[in-house]
Amino acid sequence: MPVPQASPADLERVLKESGLQLVQTKADVKVELPPEPEFVPAKRLRRPPPADLGQPLRMVETVKRE
C-alpha cells in the first residue's frame, strides 16, 4: 500500500493548524562547547582536636558478670 506524499506547504499548514511545531536535528553540525572550569576543591576547616587528647587512656571492662 503506497504512502501518500504531502508537500512541505501542506505539512507546515497542518502542523500550524494543530498547534504542533516541527523540530529537526542535523548530525553534521559541529557544536563547540565552552571549556569546563578547572576543578577547585572546597575549602573546609579542620575540626579542633578533642580537649582530653593529652590525658592517659582508661581501661573499661565490657563483660557483664552476674
PDBQT receptor file of N, H, CA, C and O in Angstrom, charges set to zero:
ATOM      1  N   MET A   1       0.845  -1.169   0.000  1.00  0.00    +0.000 N 
ATOM      2  CA  MET A   1       0.000   0.000   0.000  1.00  0.00    +0.000 C 
ATOM      3  C   MET A   1       0.897   1.241   0.000  1.00  0.00    +0.000 C 
ATOM      4  O   MET A   1       1.638   1.448   0.961  1.00  0.00    +0.000 OA
ATOM      5  N   PRO A   2       0.855   2.049  -1.015  1.00  0.00    +0.000 N 
ATOM      6  CA  PRO A   2       1.722   3.235  -1.088  1.00  0.00    +0.000 C 
ATOM      7  C   PRO A   2       1.274   4.315  -0.097  1.00  0.00    +0.000 C 
ATOM      8  O   PRO A   2       0.085   4.504   0.162  1.00  0.00    +0.000 OA
ATOM      9  N   VAL A   3       2.264   5.002   0.437  1.00  0.00    +0.000 N 
ATOM     10  H   VAL A   3       3.230   4.848   0.227  1.00  0.00    +0.000 HD
ATOM     11  CA  VAL A   3       2.008   6.092   1.386  1.00  0.00    +0.000 C 
ATOM     12  C   VAL A   3       1.882   7.387   0.585  1.00  0.00    +0.000 C 
ATOM     13  O   VAL A   3       2.763   7.697  -0.216  1.00  0.00    +0.000 OA
ATOM     14  N   PRO A   4       0.805   8.146   0.784  1.00  0.00    +0.000 N 
ATOM     15  CA  PRO A   4       0.656   9.394   0.025  1.00  0.00    +0.000 C 
ATOM     16  C   PRO A   4       1.703  10.414   0.464  1.00  0.00    +0.000 C 
ATOM     17  O   PRO A   4       1.975  10.560   1.655  1.00  0.00    +0.000 OA
ATOM     18  N   GLN A   5       2.281  11.110  -0.495  1.00  0.00    +0.000 N 
ATOM     19  H   GLN A   5       2.059  10.991  -1.463  1.00  0.00    +0.000 HD
ATOM     20  CA  GLN A   5       3.301  12.120  -0.221  1.00  0.00    +0.000 C 
ATOM     21  C   GLN A   5       2.633  13.486  -0.076  1.00  0.00    +0.000 C 
ATOM     22  O   GLN A   5       1.841  13.883  -0.931  1.00  0.00    +0.000 OA
ATOM     23  N   ALA A   6       2.945  14.192   0.983  1.00  0.00    +0.000 N 
ATOM     24  H   ALA A   6       3.589  13.870   1.677  1.00  0.00    +0.000 HD
ATOM     25  CA  ALA A   6       2.402  15.534   1.210  1.00  0.00    +0.000 C 
ATOM     26  C   ALA A   6       3.477  16.554   0.876  1.00  0.00    +0.000 C 
ATOM     27  O   ALA A   6       4.662  16.314   1.108  1.00  0.00    +0.000 OA
ATOM     28  N   SER A   7       3.072  17.667   0.344  1.00  0.00    +0.000 N 
ATOM     29  H   SER A   7       2.109  17.862   0.156  1.00  0.00    +0.000 HD
ATOM     30  CA  SER A   7       4.037  18.714   0.014  1.00  0.00    +0.000 C 
ATOM     31  C   SER A   7       4.455  19.421   1.309  1.00  0.00    +0.000 C 
ATOM     32  O   SER A   7       3.703  19.404   2.283  1.00  0.00    +0.000 OA
ATOM     33  N   PRO A   8       5.636  20.038   1.334  1.00  0.00    +0.000 N 
ATOM     34  CA  PRO A   8       6.076  20.738   2.536  1.00  0.00    +0.000 C 
ATOM     35  C   PRO A   8       5.107  21.847   2.965  1.00  0.00    +0.000 C 
ATOM     36  O   PRO A   8       4.952  22.093   4.161  1.00  0.00    +0.000 OA
ATOM     37  N   ALA A   9       4.455  22.518   2.011  1.00  0.00    +0.000 N 
ATOM     38  H   ALA A   9       4.581  22.318   1.039  1.00  0.00    +0.000 HD
ATOM     39  CA  ALA A   9       3.496  23.566   2.358  1.00  0.00    +0.000 C 
ATOM     40  C   ALA A   9       2.290  22.969   3.092  1.00  0.00    +0.000 C 
ATOM     41  O   ALA A   9       1.800  23.548   4.061  1.00  0.00    +0.000 OA
ATOM     42  N   ASP A  10       1.813  21.801   2.623  1.00  0.00    +0.000 N 
ATOM     43  H   ASP A  10       2.211  21.330   1.836  1.00  0.00    +0.000 HD
ATOM     44  CA  ASP A  10       0.699  21.134   3.302  1.00  0.00    +0.000 C 
ATOM     45  C   ASP A  10       1.102  20.702   4.710  1.00  0.00    +0.000 C 
ATOM     46  O   ASP A  10       0.322  20.825   5.654  1.00  0.00    +0.000 OA
ATOM     47  N   LEU A  11       2.303  20.205   4.837  1.00  0.00    +0.000 N 
ATOM     48  H   LEU A  11       2.937  20.105   4.070  1.00  0.00    +0.000 HD
ATOM     49  CA  LEU A  11       2.787  19.756   6.135  1.00  0.00    +0.000 C 
ATOM     50  C   LEU A  11       2.859  20.928   7.121  1.00  0.00    +0.000 C 
ATOM     51  O   LEU A  11       2.419  20.810   8.264  1.00  0.00    +0.000 OA
ATOM     52  N   GLU A  12       3.414  22.051   6.673  1.00  0.00    +0.000 N 
ATOM     53  H   GLU A  12       3.772  22.146   5.744  1.00  0.00    +0.000 HD
ATOM     54  CA  GLU A  12       3.501  23.229   7.540  1.00  0.00    +0.000 C 
ATOM     55  C   GLU A  12       2.111  23.732   7.929  1.00  0.00    +0.000 C 
ATOM     56  O   GLU A  12       1.899  24.135   9.073  1.00  0.00    +0.000 OA
ATOM     57  N   ARG A  13       1.178  23.712   7.005  1.00  0.00    +0.000 N 
ATOM     58  H   ARG A  13       1.350  23.385   6.076  1.00  0.00    +0.000 HD
ATOM     59  CA  ARG A  13      -0.171  24.181   7.281  1.00  0.00    +0.000 C 
ATOM     60  C   ARG A  13      -0.856  23.285   8.303  1.00  0.00    +0.000 C 
ATOM     61  O   ARG A  13      -1.494  23.772   9.236  1.00  0.00    +0.000 OA
ATOM     62  N   VAL A  14      -0.722  21.966   8.122  1.00  0.00    +0.000 N 
ATOM     63  H   VAL A  14      -0.204  21.570   7.364  1.00  0.00    +0.000 HD
ATOM     64  CA  VAL A  14      -1.349  21.015   9.041  1.00  0.00    +0.000 C 
ATOM     65  C   VAL A  14      -0.742  21.152  10.444  1.00  0.00    +0.000 C 
ATOM     66  O   VAL A  14      -1.464  21.125  11.441  1.00  0.00    +0.000 OA
ATOM     67  N   LEU A  15       0.567  21.295  10.514  1.00  0.00    +0.000 N 
ATOM     68  H   LEU A  15       1.154  21.317   9.704  1.00  0.00    +0.000 HD
ATOM     69  CA  LEU A  15       1.217  21.458  11.816  1.00  0.00    +0.000 C 
ATOM     70  C   LEU A  15       0.766  22.748  12.498  1.00  0.00    +0.000 C 
ATOM     71  O   LEU A  15       0.490  22.752  13.698  1.00  0.00    +0.000 OA
ATOM     72  N   LYS A  16       0.691  23.834  11.745  1.00  0.00    +0.000 N 
ATOM     73  H   LYS A  16       0.915  23.830  10.770  1.00  0.00    +0.000 HD
ATOM     74  CA  LYS A  16       0.285  25.116  12.316  1.00  0.00    +0.000 C 
ATOM     75  C   LYS A  16      -1.151  25.054  12.822  1.00  0.00    +0.000 C 
ATOM     76  O   LYS A  16      -1.456  25.597  13.884  1.00  0.00    +0.000 OA
ATOM     77  N   GLU A  17      -2.034  24.398  12.075  1.00  0.00    +0.000 N 
ATOM     78  H   GLU A  17      -1.786  23.957  11.213  1.00  0.00    +0.000 HD
ATOM     79  CA  GLU A  17      -3.433  24.281  12.485  1.00  0.00    +0.000 C 
ATOM     80  C   GLU A  17      -3.585  23.422  13.742  1.00  0.00    +0.000 C 
ATOM     81  O   GLU A  17      -4.473  23.669  14.558  1.00  0.00    +0.000 OA
ATOM     82  N   SER A  18      -2.727  22.422  13.897  1.00  0.00    +0.000 N 
ATOM     83  H   SER A  18      -2.006  22.222  13.233  1.00  0.00    +0.000 HD
ATOM     84  CA  SER A  18      -2.847  21.524  15.043  1.00  0.00    +0.000 C 
ATOM     85  C   SER A  18      -2.136  22.060  16.279  1.00  0.00    +0.000 C 
ATOM     86  O   SER A  18      -2.291  21.507  17.368  1.00  0.00    +0.000 OA
ATOM     87  N   GLY A  19      -1.359  23.132  16.125  1.00  0.00    +0.000 N 
ATOM     88  H   GLY A  19      -1.233  23.581  15.240  1.00  0.00    +0.000 HD
ATOM     89  CA  GLY A  19      -0.641  23.695  17.263  1.00  0.00    +0.000 C 
ATOM     90  C   GLY A  19       0.683  23.006  17.545  1.00  0.00    +0.000 C 
ATOM     91  O   GLY A  19       1.306  23.261  18.576  1.00  0.00    +0.000 OA
ATOM     92  N   LEU A  20       1.122  22.135  16.639  1.00  0.00    +0.000 N 
ATOM     93  H   LEU A  20       0.617  21.928  15.802  1.00  0.00    +0.000 HD
ATOM     94  CA  LEU A  20       2.396  21.445  16.815  1.00  0.00    +0.000 C 
ATOM     95  C   LEU A  20       3.516  22.218  16.143  1.00  0.00    +0.000 C 
ATOM     96  O   LEU A  20       3.276  23.103  15.322  1.00  0.00    +0.000 OA
ATOM     97  N   GLN A  21       4.750  21.868  16.507  1.00  0.00    +0.000 N 
ATOM     98  H   GLN A  21       4.945  21.149  17.175  1.00  0.00    +0.000 HD
ATOM     99  CA  GLN A  21       5.908  22.531  15.921  1.00  0.00    +0.000 C 
ATOM    100  C   GLN A  21       6.864  21.448  15.435  1.00  0.00    +0.000 C 
ATOM    101  O   GLN A  21       7.127  20.484  16.154  1.00  0.00    +0.000 OA
ATOM    102  N   LEU A  22       7.382  21.601  14.222  1.00  0.00    +0.000 N 
ATOM    103  H   LEU A  22       7.167  22.384  13.638  1.00  0.00    +0.000 HD
ATOM    104  CA  LEU A  22       8.313  20.643  13.642  1.00  0.00    +0.000 C 
ATOM    105  C   LEU A  22       9.725  20.998  14.096  1.00  0.00    +0.000 C 
ATOM    106  O   LEU A  22      10.173  22.131  13.920  1.00  0.00    +0.000 OA
ATOM    107  N   VAL A  23      10.426  20.026  14.682  1.00  0.00    +0.000 N 
ATOM    108  H   VAL A  23      10.063  19.106  14.826  1.00  0.00    +0.000 HD
ATOM    109  CA  VAL A  23      11.798  20.227  15.135  1.00  0.00    +0.000 C 
ATOM    110  C   VAL A  23      12.675  19.227  14.400  1.00  0.00    +0.000 C 
ATOM    111  O   VAL A  23      12.403  18.027  14.401  1.00  0.00    +0.000 OA
ATOM    112  N   GLN A  24      13.730  19.732  13.775  1.00  0.00    +0.000 N 
ATOM    113  H   GLN A  24      13.951  20.707  13.775  1.00  0.00    +0.000 HD
ATOM    114  CA  GLN A  24      14.650  18.864  13.035  1.00  0.00    +0.000 C 
ATOM    115  C   GLN A  24      16.046  19.038  13.601  1.00  0.00    +0.000 C 
ATOM    116  O   GLN A  24      16.438  20.138  13.989  1.00  0.00    +0.000 OA
ATOM    117  N   THR A  25      16.798  17.940  13.646  1.00  0.00    +0.000 N 
ATOM    118  H   THR A  25      16.479  17.046  13.330  1.00  0.00    +0.000 HD
ATOM    119  CA  THR A  25      18.192  17.996  14.083  1.00  0.00    +0.000 C 
ATOM    120  C   THR A  25      19.078  17.594  12.923  1.00  0.00    +0.000 C 
ATOM    121  O   THR A  25      18.668  16.846  12.035  1.00  0.00    +0.000 OA
ATOM    122  N   LYS A  26      20.290  18.098  12.943  1.00  0.00    +0.000 N 
ATOM    123  H   LYS A  26      20.623  18.706  13.664  1.00  0.00    +0.000 HD
ATOM    124  CA  LYS A  26      21.253  17.793  11.891  1.00  0.00    +0.000 C 
ATOM    125  C   LYS A  26      22.476  17.172  12.536  1.00  0.00    +0.000 C 
ATOM    126  O   LYS A  26      23.051  17.747  13.461  1.00  0.00    +0.000 OA
ATOM    127  N   ALA A  27      22.877  16.012  12.060  1.00  0.00    +0.000 N 
ATOM    128  H   ALA A  27      22.410  15.545  11.309  1.00  0.00    +0.000 HD
ATOM    129  CA  ALA A  27      24.002  15.289  12.637  1.00  0.00    +0.000 C 
ATOM    130  C   ALA A  27      25.343  15.879  12.206  1.00  0.00    +0.000 C 
ATOM    131  O   ALA A  27      26.337  15.692  12.907  1.00  0.00    +0.000 OA
ATOM    132  N   ASP A  28      25.403  16.576  11.093  1.00  0.00    +0.000 N 
ATOM    133  H   ASP A  28      24.595  16.729  10.523  1.00  0.00    +0.000 HD
ATOM    134  CA  ASP A  28      26.681  17.067  10.579  1.00  0.00    +0.000 C 
ATOM    135  C   ASP A  28      27.089  18.422  11.157  1.00  0.00    +0.000 C 
ATOM    136  O   ASP A  28      28.158  18.926  10.811  1.00  0.00    +0.000 OA
ATOM    137  N   VAL A  29      26.288  19.020  12.012  1.00  0.00    +0.000 N 
ATOM    138  H   VAL A  29      25.420  18.611  12.293  1.00  0.00    +0.000 HD
ATOM    139  CA  VAL A  29      26.613  20.322  12.583  1.00  0.00    +0.000 C 
ATOM    140  C   VAL A  29      27.536  20.118  13.778  1.00  0.00    +0.000 C 
ATOM    141  O   VAL A  29      27.243  19.309  14.658  1.00  0.00    +0.000 OA
ATOM    142  N   LYS A  30      28.653  20.848  13.814  1.00  0.00    +0.000 N 
ATOM    143  H   LYS A  30      28.891  21.505  13.099  1.00  0.00    +0.000 HD
ATOM    144  CA  LYS A  30      29.612  20.766  14.909  1.00  0.00    +0.000 C 
ATOM    145  C   LYS A  30      29.322  21.886  15.902  1.00  0.00    +0.000 C 
ATOM    146  O   LYS A  30      29.309  23.063  15.540  1.00  0.00    +0.000 OA
ATOM    147  N   VAL A  31      29.093  21.512  17.143  1.00  0.00    +0.000 N 
ATOM    148  H   VAL A  31      29.104  20.556  17.437  1.00  0.00    +0.000 HD
ATOM    149  CA  VAL A  31      28.822  22.486  18.192  1.00  0.00    +0.000 C 
ATOM    150  C   VAL A  31      30.059  22.586  19.068  1.00  0.00    +0.000 C 
ATOM    151  O   VAL A  31      30.565  21.573  19.550  1.00  0.00    +0.000 OA
ATOM    152  N   GLU A  32      30.544  23.792  19.275  1.00  0.00    +0.000 N 
ATOM    153  H   GLU A  32      30.133  24.615  18.883  1.00  0.00    +0.000 HD
ATOM    154  CA  GLU A  32      31.722  23.994  20.103  1.00  0.00    +0.000 C 
ATOM    155  C   GLU A  32      31.265  24.309  21.523  1.00  0.00    +0.000 C 
ATOM    156  O   GLU A  32      30.649  25.345  21.777  1.00  0.00    +0.000 OA
ATOM    157  N   LEU A  33      31.577  23.400  22.443  1.00  0.00    +0.000 N 
ATOM    158  H   LEU A  33      32.077  22.559  22.237  1.00  0.00    +0.000 HD
ATOM    159  CA  LEU A  33      31.188  23.579  23.831  1.00  0.00    +0.000 C 
ATOM    160  C   LEU A  33      32.199  24.453  24.557  1.00  0.00    +0.000 C 
ATOM    161  O   LEU A  33      33.390  24.403  24.249  1.00  0.00    +0.000 OA
ATOM    162  N   PRO A  34      31.745  25.249  25.514  1.00  0.00    +0.000 N 
ATOM    163  CA  PRO A  34      32.705  26.058  26.269  1.00  0.00    +0.000 C 
ATOM    164  C   PRO A  34      33.581  25.153  27.134  1.00  0.00    +0.000 C 
ATOM    165  O   PRO A  34      33.125  24.099  27.578  1.00  0.00    +0.000 OA
ATOM    166  N   PRO A  35      34.829  25.547  27.379  1.00  0.00    +0.000 N 
ATOM    167  CA  PRO A  35      35.704  24.692  28.196  1.00  0.00    +0.000 C 
ATOM    168  C   PRO A  35      35.199  24.624  29.633  1.00  0.00    +0.000 C 
ATOM    169  O   PRO A  35      34.666  25.594  30.173  1.00  0.00    +0.000 OA
ATOM    170  N   GLU A  36      35.382  23.454  30.232  1.00  0.00    +0.000 N 
ATOM    171  H   GLU A  36      35.815  22.667  29.793  1.00  0.00    +0.000 HD
ATOM    172  CA  GLU A  36      34.946  23.285  31.615  1.00  0.00    +0.000 C 
ATOM    173  C   GLU A  36      35.920  24.007  32.543  1.00  0.00    +0.000 C 
ATOM    174  O   GLU A  36      37.130  23.988  32.316  1.00  0.00    +0.000 OA
ATOM    175  N   PRO A  37      35.393  24.639  33.583  1.00  0.00    +0.000 N 
ATOM    176  CA  PRO A  37      36.296  25.313  34.516  1.00  0.00    +0.000 C 
ATOM    177  C   PRO A  37      37.150  24.298  35.271  1.00  0.00    +0.000 C 
ATOM    178  O   PRO A  37      36.740  23.155  35.470  1.00  0.00    +0.000 OA
ATOM    179  N   GLU A  38      38.334  24.725  35.686  1.00  0.00    +0.000 N 
ATOM    180  H   GLU A  38      38.667  25.654  35.524  1.00  0.00    +0.000 HD
ATOM    181  CA  GLU A  38      39.240  23.833  36.395  1.00  0.00    +0.000 C 
ATOM    182  C   GLU A  38      38.654  23.481  37.758  1.00  0.00    +0.000 C 
ATOM    183  O   GLU A  38      38.077  24.334  38.433  1.00  0.00    +0.000 OA
ATOM    184  N   PHE A  39      38.807  22.220  38.158  1.00  0.00    +0.000 N 
ATOM    185  H   PHE A  39      39.276  21.527  37.610  1.00  0.00    +0.000 HD
ATOM    186  CA  PHE A  39      38.253  21.749  39.428  1.00  0.00    +0.000 C 
ATOM    187  C   PHE A  39      39.015  22.360  40.595  1.00  0.00    +0.000 C 
ATOM    188  O   PHE A  39      40.240  22.266  40.666  1.00  0.00    +0.000 OA
ATOM    189  N   VAL A  40      38.288  22.982  41.501  1.00  0.00    +0.000 N 
ATOM    190  H   VAL A  40      37.292  23.059  41.444  1.00  0.00    +0.000 HD
ATOM    191  CA  VAL A  40      38.873  23.542  42.714  1.00  0.00    +0.000 C 
ATOM    192  C   VAL A  40      38.128  22.917  43.893  1.00  0.00    +0.000 C 
ATOM    193  O   VAL A  40      36.926  23.134  44.047  1.00  0.00    +0.000 OA
ATOM    194  N   PRO A  41      38.831  22.141  44.728  1.00  0.00    +0.000 N 
ATOM    195  CA  PRO A  41      38.138  21.512  45.849  1.00  0.00    +0.000 C 
ATOM    196  C   PRO A  41      37.648  22.550  46.850  1.00  0.00    +0.000 C 
ATOM    197  O   PRO A  41      38.226  23.629  46.980  1.00  0.00    +0.000 OA
ATOM    198  N   ALA A  42      36.581  22.209  47.549  1.00  0.00    +0.000 N 
ATOM    199  H   ALA A  42      36.111  21.332  47.444  1.00  0.00    +0.000 HD
ATOM    200  CA  ALA A  42      36.008  23.121  48.535  1.00  0.00    +0.000 C 
ATOM    201  C   ALA A  42      36.965  23.264  49.712  1.00  0.00    +0.000 C 
ATOM    202  O   ALA A  42      37.605  22.297  50.124  1.00  0.00    +0.000 OA
ATOM    203  N   LYS A  43      37.055  24.454  50.240  1.00  0.00    +0.000 N 
ATOM    204  H   LYS A  43      36.535  25.240  49.906  1.00  0.00    +0.000 HD
ATOM    205  CA  LYS A  43      37.925  24.707  51.387  1.00  0.00    +0.000 C 
ATOM    206  C   LYS A  43      37.112  24.458  52.650  1.00  0.00    +0.000 C 
ATOM    207  O   LYS A  43      36.093  25.106  52.891  1.00  0.00    +0.000 OA
ATOM    208  N   ARG A  44      37.585  23.504  53.450  1.00  0.00    +0.000 N 
ATOM    209  H   ARG A  44      38.412  22.978  53.254  1.00  0.00    +0.000 HD
ATOM    210  CA  ARG A  44      36.895  23.157  54.685  1.00  0.00    +0.000 C 
ATOM    211  C   ARG A  44      37.866  23.297  55.847  1.00  0.00    +0.000 C 
ATOM    212  O   ARG A  44      39.046  22.960  55.742  1.00  0.00    +0.000 OA
ATOM    213  N   LEU A  45      37.343  23.801  56.953  1.00  0.00    +0.000 N 
ATOM    214  H   LEU A  45      36.385  24.075  57.039  1.00  0.00    +0.000 HD
ATOM    215  CA  LEU A  45      38.160  23.945  58.146  1.00  0.00    +0.000 C 
ATOM    216  C   LEU A  45      38.228  22.614  58.884  1.00  0.00    +0.000 C 
ATOM    217  O   LEU A  45      37.257  21.857  58.918  1.00  0.00    +0.000 OA
ATOM    218  N   ARG A  46      39.393  22.341  59.477  1.00  0.00    +0.000 N 
ATOM    219  H   ARG A  46      40.181  22.956  59.449  1.00  0.00    +0.000 HD
ATOM    220  CA  ARG A  46      39.537  21.121  60.261  1.00  0.00    +0.000 C 
ATOM    221  C   ARG A  46      38.874  21.303  61.610  1.00  0.00    +0.000 C 
ATOM    222  O   ARG A  46      38.843  22.404  62.159  1.00  0.00    +0.000 OA
ATOM    223  N   ARG A  47      38.344  20.214  62.138  1.00  0.00    +0.000 N 
ATOM    224  H   ARG A  47      38.369  19.319  61.692  1.00  0.00    +0.000 HD
ATOM    225  CA  ARG A  47      37.785  20.249  63.480  1.00  0.00    +0.000 C 
ATOM    226  C   ARG A  47      38.925  20.377  64.485  1.00  0.00    +0.000 C 
ATOM    227  O   ARG A  47      40.004  19.823  64.277  1.00  0.00    +0.000 OA
ATOM    228  N   PRO A  48      38.692  21.093  65.553  1.00  0.00    +0.000 N 
ATOM    229  CA  PRO A  48      39.741  21.167  66.575  1.00  0.00    +0.000 C 
ATOM    230  C   PRO A  48      39.873  19.816  67.274  1.00  0.00    +0.000 C 
ATOM    231  O   PRO A  48      38.899  19.068  67.359  1.00  0.00    +0.000 OA
ATOM    232  N   PRO A  49      41.067  19.495  67.773  1.00  0.00    +0.000 N 
ATOM    233  CA  PRO A  49      41.232  18.208  68.458  1.00  0.00    +0.000 C 
ATOM    234  C   PRO A  49      40.423  18.189  69.754  1.00  0.00    +0.000 C 
ATOM    235  O   PRO A  49      40.133  19.247  70.314  1.00  0.00    +0.000 OA
ATOM    236  N   PRO A  50      40.058  17.008  70.235  1.00  0.00    +0.000 N 
ATOM    237  CA  PRO A  50      39.290  16.937  71.473  1.00  0.00    +0.000 C 
ATOM    238  C   PRO A  50      40.096  17.489  72.649  1.00  0.00    +0.000 C 
ATOM    239  O   PRO A  50      41.327  17.472  72.634  1.00  0.00    +0.000 OA
ATOM    240  N   ALA A  51      39.400  17.971  73.648  1.00  0.00    +0.000 N 
ATOM    241  H   ALA A  51      38.400  17.985  73.661  1.00  0.00    +0.000 HD
ATOM    242  CA  ALA A  51      40.057  18.614  74.784  1.00  0.00    +0.000 C 
ATOM    243  C   ALA A  51      40.860  17.624  75.613  1.00  0.00    +0.000 C 
ATOM    244  O   ALA A  51      41.872  18.010  76.198  1.00  0.00    +0.000 OA
ATOM    245  N   ASP A  52      40.451  16.366  75.684  1.00  0.00    +0.000 N 
ATOM    246  H   ASP A  52      39.629  16.053  75.208  1.00  0.00    +0.000 HD
ATOM    247  CA  ASP A  52      41.143  15.391  76.520  1.00  0.00    +0.000 C 
ATOM    248  C   ASP A  52      42.185  14.575  75.744  1.00  0.00    +0.000 C 
ATOM    249  O   ASP A  52      42.434  13.421  76.094  1.00  0.00    +0.000 OA
ATOM    250  N   LEU A  53      42.775  15.124  74.742  1.00  0.00    +0.000 N 
ATOM    251  H   LEU A  53      42.574  16.061  74.458  1.00  0.00    +0.000 HD
ATOM    252  CA  LEU A  53      43.723  14.404  73.896  1.00  0.00    +0.000 C 
ATOM    253  C   LEU A  53      45.008  14.061  74.638  1.00  0.00    +0.000 C 
ATOM    254  O   LEU A  53      45.592  13.006  74.391  1.00  0.00    +0.000 OA
ATOM    255  N   GLY A  54      45.459  14.923  75.536  1.00  0.00    +0.000 N 
ATOM    256  H   GLY A  54      44.984  15.780  75.736  1.00  0.00    +0.000 HD
ATOM    257  CA  GLY A  54      46.724  14.693  76.229  1.00  0.00    +0.000 C 
ATOM    258  C   GLY A  54      46.593  13.841  77.477  1.00  0.00    +0.000 C 
ATOM    259  O   GLY A  54      47.618  13.541  78.089  1.00  0.00    +0.000 OA
ATOM    260  N   GLN A  55      45.437  13.439  77.887  1.00  0.00    +0.000 N 
ATOM    261  H   GLN A  55      44.604  13.682  77.390  1.00  0.00    +0.000 HD
ATOM    262  CA  GLN A  55      45.252  12.658  79.113  1.00  0.00    +0.000 C 
ATOM    263  C   GLN A  55      45.479  11.177  78.832  1.00  0.00    +0.000 C 
ATOM    264  O   GLN A  55      45.271  10.715  77.710  1.00  0.00    +0.000 OA
ATOM    265  N   PRO A  56      45.909  10.429  79.859  1.00  0.00    +0.000 N 
ATOM    266  CA  PRO A  56      46.135   8.992  79.657  1.00  0.00    +0.000 C 
ATOM    267  C   PRO A  56      44.814   8.255  79.426  1.00  0.00    +0.000 C 
ATOM    268  O   PRO A  56      43.758   8.693  79.882  1.00  0.00    +0.000 OA
ATOM    269  N   LEU A  57      44.890   7.140  78.718  1.00  0.00    +0.000 N 
ATOM    270  H   LEU A  57      45.748   6.784  78.348  1.00  0.00    +0.000 HD
ATOM    271  CA  LEU A  57      43.709   6.339  78.415  1.00  0.00    +0.000 C 
ATOM    272  C   LEU A  57      43.287   5.535  79.635  1.00  0.00    +0.000 C 
ATOM    273  O   LEU A  57      44.116   5.207  80.484  1.00  0.00    +0.000 OA
ATOM    274  N   ARG A  58      41.984   5.215  79.724  1.00  0.00    +0.000 N 
ATOM    275  H   ARG A  58      41.311   5.482  79.034  1.00  0.00    +0.000 HD
ATOM    276  CA  ARG A  58      41.456   4.419  80.826  1.00  0.00    +0.000 C 
ATOM    277  C   ARG A  58      40.940   3.099  80.272  1.00  0.00    +0.000 C 
ATOM    278  O   ARG A  58      40.377   3.054  79.178  1.00  0.00    +0.000 OA
ATOM    279  N   MET A  59      41.136   2.022  81.034  1.00  0.00    +0.000 N 
ATOM    280  H   MET A  59      41.593   2.059  81.923  1.00  0.00    +0.000 HD
ATOM    281  CA  MET A  59      40.645   0.705  80.624  1.00  0.00    +0.000 C 
ATOM    282  C   MET A  59      39.207   0.557  81.148  1.00  0.00    +0.000 C 
ATOM    283  O   MET A  59      38.922   0.846  82.310  1.00  0.00    +0.000 OA
ATOM    284  N   VAL A  60      38.327   0.108  80.277  1.00  0.00    +0.000 N 
ATOM    285  H   VAL A  60      38.558  -0.127  79.333  1.00  0.00    +0.000 HD
ATOM    286  CA  VAL A  60      36.926  -0.084  80.641  1.00  0.00    +0.000 C 
ATOM    287  C   VAL A  60      36.550  -1.512  80.365  1.00  0.00    +0.000 C 
ATOM    288  O   VAL A  60      36.776  -2.006  79.260  1.00  0.00    +0.000 OA
ATOM    289  N   GLU A  61      35.971  -2.203  81.356  1.00  0.00    +0.000 N 
ATOM    290  H   GLU A  61      35.788  -1.802  82.253  1.00  0.00    +0.000 HD
ATOM    291  CA  GLU A  61      35.532  -3.583  81.153  1.00  0.00    +0.000 C 
ATOM    292  C   GLU A  61      34.151  -3.595  80.548  1.00  0.00    +0.000 C 
ATOM    293  O   GLU A  61      33.274  -2.839  80.967  1.00  0.00    +0.000 OA
ATOM    294  N   THR A  62      33.951  -4.460  79.552  1.00  0.00    +0.000 N 
ATOM    295  H   THR A  62      34.664  -5.073  79.211  1.00  0.00    +0.000 HD
ATOM    296  CA  THR A  62      32.652  -4.528  78.882  1.00  0.00    +0.000 C 
ATOM    297  C   THR A  62      31.982  -5.870  79.070  1.00  0.00    +0.000 C 
ATOM    298  O   THR A  62      30.968  -6.133  78.424  1.00  0.00    +0.000 OA
ATOM    299  N   VAL A  63      32.510  -6.740  79.933  1.00  0.00    +0.000 N 
ATOM    300  H   VAL A  63      33.334  -6.527  80.458  1.00  0.00    +0.000 HD
ATOM    301  CA  VAL A  63      31.930  -8.054  80.155  1.00  0.00    +0.000 C 
ATOM    302  C   VAL A  63      30.918  -7.959  81.283  1.00  0.00    +0.000 C 
ATOM    303  O   VAL A  63      31.206  -7.394  82.338  1.00  0.00    +0.000 OA
ATOM    304  N   LYS A  64      29.733  -8.510  81.059  1.00  0.00    +0.000 N 
ATOM    305  H   LYS A  64      29.499  -8.968  80.202  1.00  0.00    +0.000 HD
ATOM    306  CA  LYS A  64      28.687  -8.491  82.093  1.00  0.00    +0.000 C 
ATOM    307  C   LYS A  64      28.864  -9.721  82.983  1.00  0.00    +0.000 C 
ATOM    308  O   LYS A  64      28.859 -10.859  82.512  1.00  0.00    +0.000 OA
ATOM    309  N   ARG A  65      29.017  -9.462  84.266  1.00  0.00    +0.000 N 
ATOM    310  H   ARG A  65      29.020  -8.538  84.648  1.00  0.00    +0.000 HD
ATOM    311  CA  ARG A  65      29.201 -10.570  85.206  1.00  0.00    +0.000 C 
ATOM    312  C   ARG A  65      28.019 -10.607  86.148  1.00  0.00    +0.000 C 
ATOM    313  O   ARG A  65      27.538  -9.577  86.621  1.00  0.00    +0.000 OA
ATOM    314  N   GLU A  66      27.569 -11.810  86.406  1.00  0.00    +0.000 N 
ATOM    315  H   GLU A  66      27.960 -12.646  86.022  1.00  0.00    +0.000 HD
ATOM    316  CA  GLU A  66      26.406 -11.962  87.291  1.00  0.00    +0.000 C 
ATOM    317  C   GLU A  66      26.810 -12.354  88.669  1.00  0.00    +0.000 C 
ATOM    318  O   GLU A  66      25.955 -12.523  89.538  1.00  0.00    +0.000 OA
TER     319      GLU A  66
